[in-house]
Amino acid sequence: MPQKDSEKDVLDGGAPAENGSASATTPTTGASSSKTPVPPAADKKDDKADEELSEEDQQLKAELEMLVERLMESDSSLYKPALDALKNFIRTSTSSMTAVPKPLKFLRPHYTKLTALYDTWPEDLKAELADVLSVLGMTYADTDRRDSLHYRLLAPADDIGFWGHEYVRHLALEIGEEHAARVEKEQNFDELMDLALQIVPFFLAHNAEADAVDLLLELETIEQLPPFVDADTYGRVCLYMVSCVNLLPPPDDQAFLRTAFKIYLTQGKLTQAMALAIRLDDTDAIHDVFSASDDILVHKQLAFILARQQIWLELGDEEVQECLSNRRLSEYFLFLAKELNIMEPKVPEDIYKSHLEHTRGGPDTGNIDSAKQNLAASFVNAFVNAGFGKDKLMLVDDEHSSWVYKNRDAGMLSATAGIASVLLWDVEEGLQQLDKFMYSHEEYIKAGSLLGIGIVNTAVHSDDSEPALALLSEFVESRSVPLRLSAIIGLGLSYAGSKRQDLADLILPLVGNSSLSMQISSVAALALGLVFVGSCNADITEAILQTLMEREDFQLSDKWARFMSLGLGLLYIGKQEAADVIIEALRAIEHPIGRNTQVLVDVCSYAGTGNVLKIQNLLHLCSEKPEPEPKEGEEASGAGATPAASKVDDLYQGYAVLGLAIIAMGEDVGAEMVLRQFGHLMHYGEGSIRHAVPLAMGLISASNPEIKVFDTLSRYSHDSDLDVAVNAIFSMGLVGAGTNNARLAQLLRQLASYYAKETNSLFMVRIAQGLLHLGKGTLSLSPFHTERQILSSVSLAGILTVLVSLIDPGSFILDNSHYLLYFLMTAIHPRFLITLDTDLKAIQVNVRVGQAVDTVGQAGRPKTITGWVTHSTPVLLGHGERAELEDDEYIPLASTLEGLVILKKNENRETEE
């Protein structure tokens, strides 16, 4: 990267500008931190210091004073030589980085006299005097005057870097201050903009990319940056801009993303551009990325990135469409399993390790509900063997339904659906196995097979045959409630994120049909929320709002009504201000569900943004004391309505607690702060707040087992309120999901002993153990991917559905609605890195895997990973880990080595050899 000449670095002490000198600061901080202007009052100290000056310094001071006297004489012929001599002294002076250069120090007492000269000088020499005064103005303490900028505008310069880097940074500071002042007074600032656009190229050429970005941010014109960025500077500029996004308020955050997107697109960095297009949720931008290249391999790599986000598009090429549809995901996952030698199925006992448990009160477990424990085993089997295609419980050569009949009622439904989890992503084999249960005389078994059809199709698009739609659509109008519910949920899971209008036409009438139970209508709204997640669909929004306004109070107090609210919230995930109109409309609903839905829609709309103001609002909501409303419950819904209504009344506080995690989870500092707040909420909160705190802690570090988080959850798992304890246990499973964390496994075994005679608590311990060993340690529930840059709205929607049901665990998961746990299937993804050749066949290369290092603003070319270990692909990537190719034999088509990455042979390397 070009460096400026040493003689131009006068004000920096003759040293070139360091790459990281201001990278992490704004112009304000950067300019003021390196030198503090000394006020004229310090002249008294200068008099005393005169006696201590060296002979050389005294000579310099005398020469400078003589030149100032010449500038004040009446003979104008002396002005030009004197000014040139002054410039030469200032530019050639050397000093330490922490001190003011001596010529500026000695000229400071004369600054006021020199400024008074400006108006009396001849016009042809005014510009040159203003040039010198602009530099001397740096040492003047009165910041309100902004003299450096004032005189620079009077003396426009072609070479803005003539006086060195520190002078330009000081100028940038004053431009920002002056711009703010003029905007407040509604004055024109075009001349400031022209000067700033001279400074930006200088900053970019001298390793001060952050200063260039900060300057344009202060002037609110960041979109003018792309023309100045080149192949040498785009990487550092975009890295800095993208890292700033979580710290900026709207609309600046979107402006930064769009500007960085344009820069990446211009520089041909298409995978980075695609990541930003996904974050912008802009379909046109996604198509622009595809249009920027004709290379079919690049298109396939881009399709893999979109497939991870579950974005459904129609692309021209059939091979690219196959990559986008995830049809080979099962094949790649099984390749990973074979390479890691973990194909052997596990049974629940392998996870429980009951021989290590020390049961309280001896081995007597006679009072344990065996059906409940069989149901737990069904879920554990489904989670542990997820995606592996075989197990020892359900898919055995004996009579297939034998294990199913060890469950009762709704347990049969969940057990049958568990088969689909084992065959996850393998649509053909999954449908074949589930077909055997489609003709069962048991209603719940048949319903389980319908739900299984949705599960096995999760994240996989079968564009030709559409088996899920063909098989499930006929049951949407079924008279049987279990069959109807399973078909609706199955469609929601299968087509999550697809935004398909034919599904809206099929399911939407169920939402507004007042003759249907609240359970059917709410689940229909939830399924539509999943399918149209983040789409702001007007028809569905209108239907849900109308239902909430027209239904009777006793229906709105139904426990299932919360999923109607959630369905509306999912439509606005990540849409920020777009949800304001809906929130305003919800204020018209007098029933408490109106307020509950407002909070839920609000937190969903700011998911992953780290918005501090929203977090403050939510904390304020949590501090309120909800009053129980003993309304005429008897008149509206008969006896027993009041307890349900009181649960509804404070539900918004539970949503607010979840909202803290939903909003803060995208930004590390915010997440750390929110985790601290949870401790206070647990001490002082009540009702749904305490129920929600463990769930929020689990969400904020899903599949990221930090000791401080799961140790806290371990304490909460012994809480006197069993609902809090159950939620803490579930969150321990969520935090450790797919990690096989040994410490967590030990804690859960201890809990299994502790709760050996508590049926519900033991059931949840088993669920947590199943999640901990999800996919035998190869899968993840984290909604973030691509080095945690992108939040998957589909994944978040699935996790959020389970957490909303767990705010009142006794009504759903611990009752007969345990099948809601299968909503987690939308968030399950392999945490692998598999390298593919140009034919999309897996190849083995050496990669270094280590902890990712934040390199924003660091000088030179810093290492991006630390503590790395060399592996041969395929490899598993843990939370916060990053991979790099060991050598340059291959060139990756993706900027991030994560998921499925296509490699091309490095032809240049072969030529050199």
N, C-alpha and C positions, 0 to 999 in steps of 0.2 A: 504494500500500500504506500502511496507517495507520502513523503515527509517534507515539511517545510525547511528552508535553509536555516542554519543555526543563527545567522545574524538577525533573522526576523523574530527570534525568540527572546528578545531583549527583556520583555516584561515577565518571562518565565524563568529568568536566570540563565538563558542560553541553552536550556535543555529542550529537546523535542517534546511535543505534547504526548503524554502517555495515553495509551489506549483506554485505560480504565479511569482516567483522571476525573471524569465527571459522569461516567456511564450510569451510575445509579442515582444521580441527583437531578433535580430540576435546574434550569438556568439560575433561579434565585439562589439555591443552595450552592451551586457550583461556583458562581461568580463571587459570592460574598465570603466563601470559606477560605479561599486561597490568600486573599489580602484584605485586611481591614483598613478602610480609609482613615487617615489620621487627621483630626480636625485642626484648624488654624490655631486653636488654643494651645496646641503642643509647641508652638514657636518659642515659648519661654524656655522649654527644655532644650530647644535647639541652640539658644544662646550659650547655655552652659556647656553644651556638647561641642561648640566651636573650639573650645580650648583643647578638647581631647582629639580633634581630628588629626589624621596623619598628614604629613606634608603633601602627599599626592592628592588627598581629598580636599585640602585647603586650596590647592592650585585649581582643581576642578570647579570648586565653588566660586572662586574668583573669576574664572573664565566664563562661567554661566551668568554671573551677575553683570559682567561687562557686556555680554551679548544682550541681556535684558535692557541695559541702559541704551545700547545702540537702537533697540527697537522703539525706544521712547524719544529718540532725537527727532529733530524736524527734517533732517536730510533723508528723504525716502530712498535714496540710492543704497543706503546701508541696510535696509530692511531685508532684502532678498538674501544677501550673503549671511546675515545674522541668523535668519530663519533656517537656512540650510545647515549652518553650523550647529544650531540647537537640535535639529532633527538627527544629525549625525551623532551627537553626544548621546541622545536618548536611545537611538537604535543600537549603538555599539557598546552600551554599558552592560556590565555583567554583575550579577548579584545572586545571592542564595534564593531558593524558592520561597523562603519564608519572610523575606524582607523587601521593602519597596526599593526599586533601583535608585541609586544615589542621585542621578540628574533630576528625577522627579521629586526626590526628597528636598534637594537644594532649591528647586524652582517653586516649591509649594508656597513659600511666603510671598512670592511675586505674582501669584495666580490672579488675585483680585485686580492688580494694576494692569496685567496683560489683558484681562477680559474687558477692562474699561477702554483699552486701546482700539478694540475691534471696530467700534462705530466711527472712529476718526481716521481710519486707514483708507488708502486708495482702494477703489473697487477691484483692481486687477490683482491685488495682493491679499484681499480679505480671505479668499478661500484657503490660501496657504497658512495664514495665521489661525483660521478656524480648525485646520487639520491638527496643528500643534495643541491648541486649546482643548480639543476633544480628548487628546491623550492625557493632558494635565488634569482634566476634569475627573479622571479616575480617582485622584487623591483628595478630592474635595468631599467633605463629610456630609454636606446638606443633600440628602438623597432626593428631596422633593424637587430639586432643580434639574436633575438629570442632564448635567452639562455635557457629558460625553456625547449623548445622543443629539442634544440641541446643536452642538457645533459640527457633528458629523453630517447632519441634515443640511447644514449651511455649506458644507464642503464635500460634495459627493466624490467618492473615490472609486476608481476602477479596480484597484487591488485592495480589497477589504482587509486582507491579512498583512498589510504592510507593517503594522505596529505589533504584530505577534498575536499569539493565541489568547493570552489572558485579556488583552484589550478587546478582542472580539467577543469573548464570553461576557465581559462587563457590559458591552454594548447590547448583547442579547438580553441581559438582565433588565437594562433600562428600557428596551423596546417593549418587553412584557409589561413593565409597570406603566409605561406611557399608554400602551394599548388599553389596559384596564381603565385608566383614567379617562381616556377619550370615549370609550364605549359608555361609561357612566354618564358622561356629559353629552352623548350622542353626537360626537364630532367625527369628522372624516379622518381615516387612518391609512389612506392609500400609500402615502410616502413611507410609513412604517413597514408596510407590506413589501414595498419594493426593496427596502434596505434588508429586510429579513430574508428575502429570496436571494440576496447577494451573500448573506452569511451562511445559509444552509449548505451550499456547495463547499464552502471553506471547511465547515465542521465535518462534512462527510469525507473530505480529502485528508483530514488530519486526525482520524481515529476518534472523533467525538460524535459518533452517530446518535447517541442518546441526547446530546445537547441539541442537535438538529431537530429531532422528534419533539423534544420538550418545547422548543421555540415555536414550532408550528402549532403545537397543542395550545399554547397560551394565546396564539393569534386566531385559534379556532379555524385553521385552514390546513388540516393535516392531509386533506385530499390533494394538495399541491406537491406532495413529496415525491411520488413515483418518477417524474421526469429526471430528477437529480440522482437517482439511485442507479448504480451500475453493478456489474458482475462481482466486483470486489467488496461492495458494501451491503448488498441486499440481505445477506445472511444475518449480519449483526443487527441491521435496522429492523428486520421483521421479527427476529427473536425478542428484541427489546419491546417492540410494539405489542406483540401477542402476550408477553408476560405482563404488560400494563393493563390489559383489558379488564381483568377482574377487579382492578383498583379504580376504574373510571366509572363515573355515573353515566346513564344514558343521556343523550344519544352518542356521547364521545366513544363509548365502548364499541358500538356498531361501526362508527366511522373508522376506528383503528383497524377493526377486522377487515372492512372493505378495502382500505388502503393497502394493508398487508397482502390481501388476496390479489389485488391488481399487480403488485410488485412481483409476487411469486409467479403469477400467470405470464407477465412480461418476460421474466427471466427463464421461463420454461420449466419451473419447478412444480410439476403438475400434482404430485401427491401431497405436497404441502398446501397447494392451492385448494385441493379437494377437501382437506381437513378443515380449512377455513370456510369453504362453501357450505359444508355440513353444519358448522357452528352457526353460520348465518341463516341456515334453513332456507336457502334460496335455490329453487329448482333450476332457474335460468342460469345461475352461476355454475351449478353442477354440469349443465349441458355445455356451458362455455369451456369448461376444463376438458371435456371429452373432445370438443371441436378443435382444441389447440394442438392436437396431435393426431397423426394418421396411423401411428404405430399400434397394431392390434395387441401387442404384449402390454403396452402401457395402458390400453383400455381395459385389459383383463385385470391388471393390478389395481386400477381405479375401481373396478367393479368389486374386487375383494374388500376394499375399504368401505364401499357403500353397503355391501352385504353385512358387514359387522354392525353397521348402524341400523340395519333393517329398513333401508330406503328402497321402495319399489319403483322402478322406472321401466319404461319400454325402450330398449336399445336395439339398434338395427341388427347387429351381428349376433348370430345364434350362440357362438362360443362365448362371447362376452356376456350374453344374457344368462348362460349357464353359471358363470362365475358369480354373477349378481344374485342368482337364485339360491345359492348355497346347496345345490343338489349333491355336491361331492363332499360336503362337510363331514358326513359320517365316515366316508372312506378315509379322509385325512386323519380324523380322530382315531380311528382304529389302527392306522399306521403308527401313530404316536404310541398307542397302548402296546402294540407288539414290540416296538423298539425299546420301550421301558420295561417290557416283560411283566405287564400287570393285567393280562387278559383273563386270568383265572378269576371266576366270580367269587364274591364274598357273601357270606350270610350274615344276618344281623348279629349273631353271637360273636363273630370275628370283630365286630365294632364294639359291642358292649363289654367284652372281656369280663363277664360276670364273676369269674374266679378271682378277679382282683378286687371285687367290691366287698366291703365289710358291712353287711346289712344290719341296720339298727334292730335290736331286739331278736337277733338270731336269724336263722334261715327261713323261718316260717313266713311264707308269702301267700297264705291261703286266701286272704281277703283281697288279693289283687284281682281286678276285673280282667279276666283272660282275654275277652274279646277286645278290650281297649289295648292290651299289650300286643295282641296279634295285629291290630290296626297300626300300632306304632311300628311293628316289624315290617309291615307292608310299605310304609313310608321310608323307613331306613333302607330297605332293599331297593326301593325306587331311586333314592338319592345316591346311594353308594355305587350302584351299578349303572347309573345314568349314562346312556350313550354306548355302552359296551356290547349290547345286543344279546347278552345271555346272563342268566342268573340261576340260582339253585332253589328258588322259591316258587316262581310262577311259570317260567318257561322250561319246564322239565318234561321228560318223555312220558311221565305217568299221566293220569287224568288231569287235564289243565286246570280244572275248576276246583280241585281239592283244597288248595289254600284259600281260595276265595270264600269257600263255605265255612271257614274258620272265623270269618267276620260276620257281623250281623247288620242288617238294614243298610244305612248309608256307608257303613264300613266296607260293604261289598263294592260299592261304587268306587271308593278311593283305592281299594286293593286292585280292582280290575284296571283302573286308569294307570296304576303303577307299572303295568306291563309296557305302556307307551313310553314311560320315562326310561325304562331299560333300553328300549328301541328308539330312543330320541334321535331325530334327524334321518333315520332310515325308513323313509315313507313306505316303500314297497313291502319290506318285511314286516313293518309295524301293522299295516292294514291287514296283511295276511293273518297275523296272529290274533288281531282284535276281531276279525271276522267271525271267529269261532264263538265269541261271546255275544255277537249281535242278535243271535236267535234264541238267547236264553229266555226261559219263562220267568226268571227273577227280574223284576222291574229294575232293581238297583244295579244288577250286573250289566244289563243292557245299557243303562244310563252311563255306567263306568266305561263301557266300550265307546260310547259317543264322545265322552270327555277325552278318552284316549286318542281318538282320531284327531282332535284338536291339538293335543300335546305332541303327538308324533310329527305333526306338520309345522310345529313352532319353528320360526326362523327359516323355513324352507319353502320356496315358491315352486309349485308344480304348475307351470303356465299352461300346459297342454290339457291335462285331464281334469284339473281342479277337484281332486277326490274329496277334500274336506267339505267344500261347498255342496257337491253333489250328494254326499251321504248325510250331511247334517241339516240341510235346509228343510227337508221334509218333516223333521221333528220339531221345528221352531213353533209350529202350531199344534203340537201334540197335546192331548188332554191330560197326559201324565206329567205332573210337576217335575219329578226327577229327570225324565227324558227331555223335557222342554228346557230346564235349566242347563243340563249337560250340553245340549246342542248349542245353546246360545253362548255359553262360556267357551265351548270348543271352537266356535267360529271366531270369537274374540281372540283367543290364543293363536289360532292358525293364521289369521290375517292381520295380526297386530302391526300397525304402522303402514298398512297398504293403502288406506284412504279410498277404498273401492266403493263406488256409488251403489252397485247392485246389492251390497251388504246393507247399506243404509236403507234402501228400499225394502229389504226383507225384514230388518229388525226394528226400524224406527216406529212402525205402527204400534208395537208392543209398549213403547215408552208412554205414549199419550192415551192408551186405552184404559179408561178409569174403571172398567169392569174387571180388570185383571188385578191380582194381588200385588201389593207393593214389592214383594220379593221378585216376581217375574219382571215387572217394569224396571226396577232398580238394576237388576242384573243385565237387562237389555241395554240400559243406559251405560252401564260399566263396560259392556262389550263394545259398544259404539265408541266410547271414550278410548279404548285400546286401539281399535281399528283406525280411528281418525285422530290419534294422539298428536297434539301440537298443531292442529290444522285450523282451529277457530271456525269450524264448520257451522254456518249460520242456521241451517235447518235443524240440526241436532240440538244446538244451543236453545233455539226457540221452543222446541218440543219439551226439553227438560224444564226450562223456565215456566212454561205454561202448566206443566204437570205439578210443579212445586206450588204454583199459585192457586190451582184449582182443586187439588186433593183436600180431603177432610183432615182436620187436625189429628185425629186418631191414626190416620194412615201415615201422616208425616212423622208421627212419633214412633212408628214401627222401626225395629232395629235395622231392617234392610234399607231404610231410606238413605242412610249414609252413603250407600254406593251410588245412589242417584246423584248426590252432591259430588262424589268422587268422579263419576263419569263426566260431569261438567268441567271439573278441574283439569282432567287429563286433556281435554280439548285445547286448553290454553297453556300447556307446559312450555315454559321458556319464552312466552310471547310478551311479557312485561306489560307495557301500557295498553296493549290491545284488549286486556281483560277489564280495564277500568269501567267500560260501559256496562258490562255484565254485572260487575260488583255493585254498581249504582242501581241497576234494575233489581237486584236481590234485596235491596233495602226496603222494597215495598212489601216483602213477605213478613207478616207479623209473627208467625210461628218461629220458635228458636232455630229451626232448620235453616231459616234465611241467613241468620248470622253465621251458623256453622259453615254453610256453603260459601259465604263471602270469604271467610278465612281460608278455606281449602282452595278456592280458585285463586286467591291472592298469592298464597305460598307456591302453588304450582306454576303460576305465571313468572315467578322470579327464581325458578329452580336452577341451582348451580351458578347464580350470578354473584353471590357474595355481597349483595346489596345491604349496606350497613343500616340505612334508614328503615328498611323493612324488618331487619332483625330487631332494631330498637322498638318498633311498633309491636312486634310479636311478644317481646319481653314485657311490654306494657300490658298487653292482653293477659299474659300469665299472672300478672300481679293483681288482677281484679278478683273480687270475691263474688262469685255468682250466687244469687239468692234463689233458693228453691221456689218454684212458682206453684202454689197450691191452687191451680185454676179449677174451673168446674170440670174436673177430669171425669167425674161420674156421668155428667150429661153427655160428654163427647164420646167417650169410649168405654164407659162402664167401670166397674171396680177394677183396681189394679193399673189404671192408666197413669196415675200420678208418679209412681216410681220410674216408669219408662220415660215420662216427660222430663223428670228431673235429670235423668241420665243424658237426655238430649240437650238440656239447658247448658251443661258445662262441657259439652263435647268440643266446642270451639277451642277451648283451652288445650285439649289434647292435640288438636290439629295445629295449634300455634306452636306447641313444643316440637312436633314433627317438622313443622315449617322451618324452625331454627336450623335443623339438620339439613333439610332439603335445600335451603338457600345457601348455607355456609359450606356445604360439602365440596364446592368447586374451588375453594381457595384455602390454602393451608393455614394461614394466620387466622383467618376468620373461624375455621374449624376448631383451632386450638382455643380461641376465646369462648366459643359456644360450649365446648366441653367443660370449661370452668363454670359456666353459668348453670349447667345441668345439676351440678352439686348443690347450688343454692335452691334451684327449683325443687329438688328432691327433699330438701329440709323444710321449705316453707310452703310448697304447693300442696294441693289436696285433690282428691278425686281423679279425674282423667289426666291431670298433669303428672301425677306420680306414676300412673299406668304408662304414660307415653314416654317418660324420660329414658327408661332402658331401651325402648324401641328406637328412639332418636339416636342414642349412642351407637346402637348397632348399625343404623343406616349410615351414619357419618363415617364409619370405618368398616364398611362391608368388605369381607375377604381381606382385611388388613389387621391381623391380630397383634395390636399393640398391647404391651403388658399393662400399662396404666389403665387402658379401657377395659380389658376383660377382667382385671383384678377388681375394678369398681363394680362391674356387673356381677362378679362372683359374690361380692358383699350384698348387693341388692337381691341376689337369688335366695337369700335367707330371710327376706323381709317378712314382717308379720302379716302384711297384706298379701294374700296368695296370688292375686292378680299381678301385683308388682313382681313377685318372685317368678311367676311363670313367664312373664315378658322378659325378665332379665335372663332367664335360662334360654329362651328362644334367641335373644340377641347375642348370647355367647356363641350359639351356633352360626348366626349371621356374620359375626365378626371373624370367625375362624373358617367360614365356608370354603371348602376345597383346599385347605392348607395342611391338613393332617397335623396341626400344631400339637406337640406332645404335652405341653403344659396345660393347654385347654382340655385335651382329652383326659388328663388326670383329674382336673377340676370337675369335669362332667361325670366321671366315674364316682367321685366322692358324693356328688349331688344325687346320683342314682341310689347310693346307699342311704343317704340322708332322707330321701323321699320315697323309700322303698314301699311304704304303706299308704302313700298319697297318690291315688290313681292318676289324677289330672297332672300333677307335677311330674310324676315319673314318665307319663306319656310325653310331656314337653322335653324332658331330659333326653329321651330317645330320639325325638325329632332333631334336637340340637346336635346329638352325636352323629346322626345321619348327615346333617348339613356339613359338619366339620370334615367328614370324610367324603364329601361330594365328589363323585366321579373318581373315587380312590385317590383324591388329591390332585386331579388334573383339571378341574373346572373352577370357575370363579363366578361370584355373584356381583362383582363390582360393576356399577353402571358406567364406569369410565373406561376409555380405551385410547389407543394411539398416544402413548406416554401421558395418559390422564388429561389430554387436551380436550377430548370430546365426551360429552355426556349423552349417553343413549337414552332417549326419552322413552323408548319401548321398555328397556330394562327397568328404568325407574318406575314406570307405571305398574309393572308387575309386582315389584317389591312393595310399593306404596299400598297396593290393594291388600296385601297380607297384613301390613302394619296397621292400616285403618281398621281392619277386622279385629286386630289384637288389642286395640284400646279397650275393648270389652271382650276379653278372651272367652269368658264363660258363655257368651251368647253365640259364638261362631266356632272357632277352632276346637274348643274343648267340648262343644255340644255336637251337633250333627252336621256342621258345615265345614268339617276338616278338609274337604276337597278344595277349599279356597287356597290351601298351601300350594297347589299346583300352579297358581299364578306366578310363582317363582320361576317357572320354566322359561318365561320370556327373558329373564335376566341371566340364565345359565349359558356360559360360553367357555370354550377351552382357553386356557391361559398358555397356549403353546406358541412356539416359533417354528414353523416348518418352511424350509427353503425348497422352491420348485424350479425345475429347469424350464426351458422355453416350451416344452410340451406339457407343462403342468404336472410332471411326475416328480415325486419327492426325491431330492438329492441330499447327500450328506456333505456339509462343509463345516469347518471349524469356526466357532464364534466365541467371542469373549462376552461373558455375562457378569455384570457387576451393578453396584448401586448407582443410580443416575445422579449426576452432579449438575447443579444449576450453573450454567456458564454465561448467564446474561451479564453483559458489560465487562466481562473479564478480558484482560489484555492478551494479545497474541492468539494462539490456537490451543486453548486449555483442553485437558482430557475431559471427556464427557461422562466417563464412568470411573469408579474407584473400587478397589478391592475385588478386581475381576478374576474369574476363573474360566479357563478355556474348556468348552464343551464341543461335541459334535452334534449337529442338528439331527433330529428335532430336540428341542429343549423346552423346559417349563420356565416361565418368567413369573417371579413373585412380585408383590406390590412394590413399586418404586424401583424395579430393576430395568436395566436397559442392555441391549445386545449390540455388538459391533462385529463385523467380519474380521477375521484374524489377518487376512492378507488381501491383496487386490487382484486375485485371480478372477473373481467375479465382481460384477457391478450390480447392486440391488436396484430394482426399479422403484422401490418404496423408500422414502426418507426415514421411516421408522421401522426397525426390524422387530415386527410384532405380528402375530397371526400368520397369514399366508403371504410369503414374499417371493416374487419371481426374480431369479438371478440370470444375468446374461454374461457370457464369457467376455473378459476384458481383452479385446483384440490388440490394443496398444501394448499391453504387457507381453503378449506373445511375439509381437514384432520386435520389441526390445531384446528379448531373449534370443 
